[in-house]
């Protein structure tokens, strides 16, 4: 009987240690699950589709059904084999995958647009490296048949103009079914996809083909918006499209001097705002910008490339939204645009993703608490309760 009691006393410290260890494992697991999984649901759940105006004669149910819900993001920059460290790849791609998949599950968009620079090293990639990048992209941005994914070419996908080759362009177009001057019409809304890298204006083979397609598409759209007129022979044989002013989607922004007029928490840092933009490198040339505005008279332009947010008004009436980078490698506060769009109107809302600085703060606070708990357990640090109890005992003794 005495032997049994002695064994129980000896096993008690071991049980306490195991119990404490189990608590630590649960604590660390909870922090990891929250910071690497649940936080995306908590943050994106707060995003709401913006309201868009409907006609007075249209019922609320019909209006909701006729609104196209679009998500627009840009500059994912999936790292390649040349400059990409495996740990950096693992971290950034997990963040983007969780954000994208969470957004699809919670928001259920009709269509998603990625405005170029999907890959960071597409301009250099060998066939083997390209295949690996494509495989990882397919895993990260997988989607159901109910959501359409449309990808625009960027300079990191096919190279800057001086690096762009027919091989690189064809490789990208084959993968994403993308062509410059392509029209996508969904729920009566016209989207024009532009290969802005090919808007160099120097008459290169890719540039000529791209501009020819854009001019032909411009003619179709203009004819579709005109009232029926038997005397207009130029439009008599043209395929009619929905009479809706188009939305331009491209990688490079239209020409602007700098980001000096851009505002908002995700605009360029103050030290970068006044740096002049270089035409055909940071933004399209003035000539190319004027061509696109003249050809299409768009009601909205959406672009990427700068990694920062900006809103510009062209010709006093045409808004352009520069969409920030979707990657935490480029920003502490990535985001995407949510658009509710009809053939005659649109409304945009920004959805911010978890700030990396806040996630880091949570990890630091959890780490500090973990250290305190361990020190208190091994009695290297006096727990606050016992410390207060000792002070009270000493005070009574005096």
C-alpha positions as CSV (number, residue, x, y, z in Angstrom):
1,X,0.0,0.0,0.0
2,X,2.8,2.4,0.9
3,X,4.7,1.4,-2.3
4,X,1.7,2.3,-4.4
5,X,1.4,5.8,-2.8
6,X,5.1,6.4,-3.3
7,X,4.8,5.6,-7.0
8,X,1.9,8.0,-7.4
9,X,3.9,10.8,-5.8
10,X,6.9,10.2,-8.1
11,X,4.7,10.2,-11.2
12,X,2.9,13.5,-10.3
13,X,5.7,15.8,-11.5
14,X,6.0,13.9,-14.8
15,X,2.2,14.2,-15.3
16,X,2.4,17.9,-14.6
17,X,5.2,18.4,-17.1
18,X,3.4,16.5,-19.8
19,X,0.2,18.5,-19.1
20,X,2.2,21.7,-19.4
21,X,3.8,20.5,-22.6
22,X,0.4,19.7,-24.0
23,X,-0.9,23.2,-23.2
24,X,2.1,24.7,-24.9
25,X,1.5,22.7,-28.0
26,X,-2.1,23.7,-28.1
27,X,-1.1,27.4,-27.6
28,X,1.5,27.3,-30.4
29,X,-0.9,25.4,-32.7
30,X,-3.7,27.9,-32.1
31,X,-1.5,30.9,-32.9
32,X,-0.3,29.2,-36.1
33,X,-3.8,28.2,-37.3
34,X,-5.1,31.7,-36.7
35,X,-2.2,33.5,-38.3
36,X,-1.8,31.2,-41.3
37,X,-5.4,30.2,-42.0
38,X,-8.2,31.8,-39.9
39,X,-7.0,35.4,-40.2
40,X,-7.8,35.4,-44.0
41,X,-11.4,34.5,-43.2
42,X,-11.7,37.1,-40.4
43,X,-10.3,39.9,-42.7
44,X,-12.0,39.1,-46.0
45,X,-15.3,38.4,-44.3
46,X,-15.5,42.1,-43.6
47,X,-15.4,43.0,-47.4
48,X,-18.7,43.6,-49.1
49,X,-19.7,43.9,-52.7
50,X,-20.5,47.6,-53.5
51,X,-24.0,48.6,-54.5
52,X,-24.6,49.6,-58.1
53,X,-27.5,51.6,-59.4
54,X,-30.3,49.9,-61.4
55,X,-33.0,51.2,-63.6
56,X,-36.2,52.2,-61.8
57,X,-38.3,49.7,-63.8
58,X,-36.0,46.8,-62.8
59,X,-36.9,44.7,-59.7
60,X,-34.3,44.2,-57.0
61,X,-34.0,40.5,-57.8
62,X,-33.5,41.2,-61.5
63,X,-31.0,43.9,-60.8
64,X,-29.0,41.6,-58.5
65,X,-28.9,38.9,-61.2
66,X,-27.8,41.3,-63.9
67,X,-24.9,42.7,-61.9
68,X,-21.5,41.2,-62.8
69,X,-19.3,40.6,-59.8
70,X,-15.7,40.9,-60.7
71,X,-12.5,40.7,-58.6
72,X,-9.5,42.5,-60.0
73,X,-5.9,41.9,-58.7
74,X,-2.4,42.5,-60.1
75,X,1.3,41.7,-59.9
76,X,1.4,38.4,-58.1
77,X,5.0,37.9,-59.2
78,X,5.4,34.2,-58.5
79,X,9.1,33.8,-57.9
80,X,11.2,31.7,-60.3
81,X,14.3,29.5,-60.0
82,X,16.8,32.3,-60.6
83,X,15.9,34.9,-58.0
84,X,13.5,33.1,-55.8
85,X,14.6,31.6,-52.5
86,X,12.6,28.5,-51.5
87,X,11.6,30.0,-48.1
88,X,10.4,33.2,-49.8
89,X,8.5,31.2,-52.3
90,X,6.8,29.0,-49.7
91,X,5.8,32.0,-47.6
92,X,4.5,34.3,-50.3
93,X,2.7,31.7,-52.3
94,X,1.0,30.3,-49.2
95,X,-0.2,33.9,-48.4
96,X,-1.6,34.5,-51.9
97,X,-3.1,31.0,-52.2
98,X,-5.0,31.4,-48.9
99,X,-6.1,34.9,-49.7
100,X,-7.4,33.9,-53.2
101,X,-9.1,30.7,-52.1
102,X,-10.7,32.5,-49.1
103,X,-12.0,35.3,-51.3
104,X,-13.5,32.9,-53.8
105,X,-15.3,30.9,-51.0
106,X,-16.6,34.0,-49.2
107,X,-17.3,36.4,-52.1
108,X,-18.2,34.0,-55.0
109,X,-17.3,36.3,-57.9
110,X,-18.4,35.7,-61.4
111,X,-15.1,36.6,-62.9
112,X,-11.5,37.3,-61.7
113,X,-9.0,39.5,-63.7
114,X,-5.3,39.4,-63.0
115,X,-3.7,42.5,-64.6
116,X,-0.3,41.1,-65.5
117,X,3.1,40.2,-64.0
118,X,1.7,36.8,-62.9
119,X,5.2,35.4,-63.0
120,X,8.3,37.2,-61.8
121,X,10.7,35.5,-64.3
122,X,8.6,34.7,-67.3
123,X,10.9,36.9,-69.4
124,X,13.8,34.6,-68.6
125,X,12.2,31.3,-67.9
126,X,13.4,28.1,-69.6
127,X,10.7,25.7,-70.7
128,X,11.3,23.6,-67.6
129,X,11.2,26.6,-65.2
130,X,8.1,27.9,-67.0
131,X,6.3,24.6,-66.6
132,X,7.1,24.6,-62.8
133,X,5.8,28.2,-62.4
134,X,2.6,27.3,-64.4
135,X,2.1,24.2,-62.1
136,X,2.4,26.3,-59.0
137,X,0.1,29.0,-60.4
138,X,-2.6,26.5,-61.2
139,X,-2.5,25.2,-57.6
140,X,-2.6,28.6,-56.0
141,X,-5.3,30.1,-58.3
142,X,-7.5,27.1,-58.8
143,X,-11.2,27.9,-59.2
144,X,-14.5,26.3,-59.8
145,X,-16.4,26.3,-63.1
146,X,-18.7,29.0,-61.7
147,X,-15.8,31.5,-61.7
148,X,-13.9,32.6,-64.8
149,X,-10.2,33.6,-64.6
150,X,-8.8,36.0,-67.1
151,X,-5.1,36.9,-67.1
152,X,-3.5,39.9,-68.9
153,X,0.1,39.9,-70.1
154,X,2.7,42.0,-68.1
155,X,6.3,42.8,-68.8
156,X,7.6,40.2,-66.3
157,X,5.5,37.6,-68.2
158,X,6.8,38.2,-71.7
159,X,9.6,40.7,-71.1
160,X,9.9,44.5,-71.6
161,X,9.5,45.5,-75.2
162,X,13.3,45.0,-75.9
163,X,13.0,41.5,-74.4
164,X,9.7,40.5,-75.9
165,X,9.8,37.8,-78.5
166,X,7.1,36.0,-80.5
167,X,8.0,32.8,-78.6
168,X,7.3,34.3,-75.2
169,X,4.1,36.0,-76.3
170,X,2.8,32.8,-77.9
171,X,3.7,30.8,-74.8
172,X,1.7,33.2,-72.6
173,X,-1.2,33.4,-75.0
174,X,-1.5,29.6,-75.3
175,X,-1.5,29.2,-71.6
176,X,-4.1,31.9,-70.7
177,X,-6.0,32.1,-74.0
178,X,-5.0,35.8,-74.1
179,X,-4.6,38.0,-77.2
180,X,-4.3,41.8,-77.3
181,X,-7.4,43.3,-78.7
182,X,-9.6,40.5,-77.4
183,X,-13.1,41.4,-76.3
184,X,-14.8,39.6,-73.4
185,X,-18.5,40.3,-72.9
186,X,-20.2,39.1,-69.7
187,X,-23.8,40.0,-68.7
188,X,-23.7,42.7,-71.4
189,X,-20.5,44.3,-70.1
190,X,-17.6,44.7,-72.6
191,X,-14.0,44.2,-71.4
192,X,-11.1,45.0,-73.8
193,X,-7.9,43.2,-73.0
194,X,-4.7,45.1,-74.0
195,X,-1.2,43.9,-74.3
196,X,0.3,47.2,-73.1
197,X,3.9,45.9,-73.6
198,X,3.1,45.8,-77.3
199,X,2.0,49.5,-77.4
200,X,5.6,50.7,-78.1
201,X,4.6,52.3,-81.4
202,X,7.8,51.3,-83.2
203,X,6.1,49.0,-85.8
204,X,7.6,45.7,-84.5
205,X,5.8,42.6,-85.7
206,X,4.0,42.0,-82.3
207,X,3.1,45.7,-82.0
208,X,1.6,45.9,-85.5
209,X,-0.5,42.8,-85.0
210,X,-1.7,44.0,-81.6
211,X,-2.6,47.5,-82.8
212,X,-4.4,46.1,-85.8
213,X,-6.6,43.9,-83.6
214,X,-7.3,46.9,-81.3
215,X,-8.3,49.1,-84.3
216,X,-10.7,46.4,-85.6
217,X,-12.2,45.9,-82.2
218,X,-12.6,49.6,-81.8
219,X,-14.5,49.8,-85.1
220,X,-16.9,47.0,-83.9
221,X,-17.6,48.7,-80.6
222,X,-18.1,52.1,-82.2
223,X,-20.6,50.7,-84.7
224,X,-22.4,48.8,-82.0
225,X,-23.0,52.0,-80.0
226,X,-24.3,54.0,-83.0
227,X,-28.0,54.2,-83.7
228,X,-29.2,52.2,-86.7
229,X,-28.5,54.3,-89.8
230,X,-28.9,52.8,-93.3
231,X,-26.6,55.4,-94.8
232,X,-23.7,54.3,-92.6
233,X,-22.2,51.6,-94.9
234,X,-19.0,51.3,-92.8
235,X,-21.1,49.5,-90.1
236,X,-23.5,47.6,-92.3
237,X,-21.5,44.3,-92.2
238,X,-20.1,44.7,-88.8
239,X,-21.0,42.2,-86.1
240,X,-23.1,44.0,-83.5
241,X,-21.9,43.9,-79.9
242,X,-23.7,45.0,-76.7
243,X,-24.1,48.8,-76.8
244,X,-22.1,49.3,-73.6
245,X,-19.0,51.5,-73.2
246,X,-16.0,49.2,-72.7
247,X,-13.7,48.8,-69.7
248,X,-10.0,48.6,-70.6
249,X,-7.9,46.1,-68.8
250,X,-4.1,46.3,-69.2
251,X,-0.8,46.0,-67.2
252,X,0.9,49.4,-67.8
253,X,-1.0,52.5,-66.6
254,X,-1.9,55.2,-69.1
255,X,0.5,58.1,-69.2
256,X,0.8,60.2,-66.0
257,X,3.8,62.3,-64.9
258,X,4.2,60.6,-61.5
259,X,2.2,59.3,-58.5
260,X,2.4,62.8,-56.9
261,X,-1.4,63.2,-57.0
262,X,-2.2,59.7,-55.7
263,X,-3.6,59.4,-52.2
264,X,-4.7,56.6,-49.8
265,X,-3.0,54.3,-47.4
266,X,-1.8,52.0,-50.2
267,X,-0.5,54.7,-52.5
268,X,3.2,55.0,-53.2
269,X,5.5,55.9,-50.3
270,X,6.1,59.7,-49.9
271,X,9.7,59.4,-51.0
272,X,8.6,57.8,-54.3
273,X,5.6,59.9,-55.2
274,X,7.4,62.7,-56.9
275,X,9.8,60.5,-59.0
276,X,8.9,61.2,-62.6
277,X,7.6,58.2,-64.6
278,X,9.5,57.0,-67.6
279,X,7.3,56.5,-70.7
280,X,7.2,53.0,-72.2
281,X,8.7,51.7,-68.9
282,X,6.7,52.9,-65.9
283,X,3.7,54.0,-67.9
284,X,2.5,54.0,-71.5
285,X,3.7,56.8,-73.8
286,X,1.5,59.8,-74.3
287,X,0.8,58.8,-77.9
288,X,-0.2,55.2,-77.0
289,X,-2.4,56.5,-74.2
290,X,-4.2,58.9,-76.4
291,X,-4.7,56.2,-79.0
292,X,-6.4,53.9,-76.6
293,X,-8.6,56.6,-75.2
294,X,-9.5,57.8,-78.7
295,X,-10.2,54.3,-80.1
296,X,-12.4,53.1,-77.3
297,X,-13.7,56.0,-75.2
298,X,-13.7,53.6,-72.2
299,X,-15.8,54.3,-69.1
300,X,-13.1,52.8,-66.9
301,X,-9.4,51.8,-67.2
302,X,-7.9,49.2,-64.8
303,X,-4.1,48.8,-64.7
304,X,-1.3,47.4,-62.5
305,X,2.5,47.5,-62.7
306,X,3.3,50.3,-60.2
307,X,2.5,48.0,-57.2
308,X,0.7,51.0,-55.6
309,X,-2.8,52.4,-55.7
310,X,-3.8,55.4,-57.7
311,X,-6.9,57.0,-59.1
312,X,-6.5,59.3,-62.2
313,X,-9.1,61.1,-64.3
314,X,-8.2,61.2,-68.0
315,X,-9.7,63.9,-70.3
316,X,-11.7,65.1,-67.3
317,X,-14.1,62.1,-67.4
318,X,-12.4,58.7,-67.8
319,X,-11.3,57.2,-64.5
320,X,-8.3,54.9,-64.2
321,X,-7.6,52.8,-61.2
322,X,-4.1,51.4,-60.7
323,X,-4.5,48.2,-58.7
324,X,-1.8,47.5,-56.0
325,X,0.3,44.3,-55.9
326,X,-1.4,41.2,-54.5
327,X,1.9,40.0,-53.1
328,X,3.3,40.6,-49.6
329,X,6.7,40.6,-51.1
330,X,5.9,44.0,-52.7
331,X,3.6,45.5,-50.0
332,X,2.8,45.3,-46.3
333,X,-0.9,45.8,-47.2
334,X,-1.9,44.0,-50.4
335,X,-5.5,44.3,-51.6
336,X,-7.8,43.6,-54.5
337,X,-10.7,45.4,-56.1
338,X,-14.3,44.2,-55.9
339,X,-16.4,45.6,-58.8
340,X,-20.2,45.4,-59.2
341,X,-20.7,46.2,-62.9
342,X,-23.7,46.5,-65.2
343,X,-23.8,47.6,-68.9
344,X,-24.4,51.2,-67.9
345,X,-22.8,51.6,-64.4
346,X,-20.2,50.3,-62.1
347,X,-19.2,50.6,-58.4
348,X,-15.8,49.6,-57.0
349,X,-14.7,48.7,-53.5
350,X,-11.2,47.8,-52.2
351,X,-10.7,44.7,-50.0
352,X,-7.5,44.8,-48.0
353,X,-5.8,41.5,-47.0
354,X,-4.1,40.9,-43.6
355,X,-1.3,43.4,-42.9
356,X,1.9,41.5,-42.6
357,X,3.1,43.8,-39.8
358,X,0.1,42.9,-37.8
359,X,0.7,39.2,-38.3
360,X,4.3,39.7,-37.2
361,X,3.1,41.6,-34.1
362,X,0.8,38.7,-33.2
363,X,3.7,36.2,-33.5
364,X,6.0,38.4,-31.4
365,X,3.4,38.8,-28.7
366,X,2.7,35.1,-28.7
367,X,6.4,34.3,-28.5
368,X,6.9,36.7,-25.6
369,X,4.0,35.1,-23.7
370,X,5.4,31.6,-24.4
371,X,8.7,32.6,-23.0
372,X,7.1,34.0,-19.8
373,X,5.0,30.8,-19.4
374,X,8.0,28.5,-19.7
375,X,10.1,30.6,-17.3
376,X,7.3,30.6,-14.8
377,X,6.8,26.9,-15.1
378,X,10.5,26.1,-14.4
379,X,10.4,28.7,-11.5
380,X,13.0,31.0,-13.1
381,X,10.3,33.6,-13.1
382,X,7.9,34.2,-10.2
383,X,4.3,34.1,-11.4
384,X,2.5,37.5,-10.7
385,X,0.0,35.8,-8.3
386,X,2.7,34.4,-6.0
387,X,4.8,37.6,-6.3
388,X,1.8,39.7,-5.1
389,X,1.0,37.1,-2.4
390,X,4.6,37.4,-1.0
391,X,4.4,41.2,-0.9
392,X,1.1,41.0,1.1
393,X,2.7,38.5,3.5
394,X,5.7,40.7,4.1
395,X,3.5,43.8,4.6
396,X,1.5,41.9,7.3
397,X,4.6,40.8,9.0
398,X,5.8,44.4,9.4
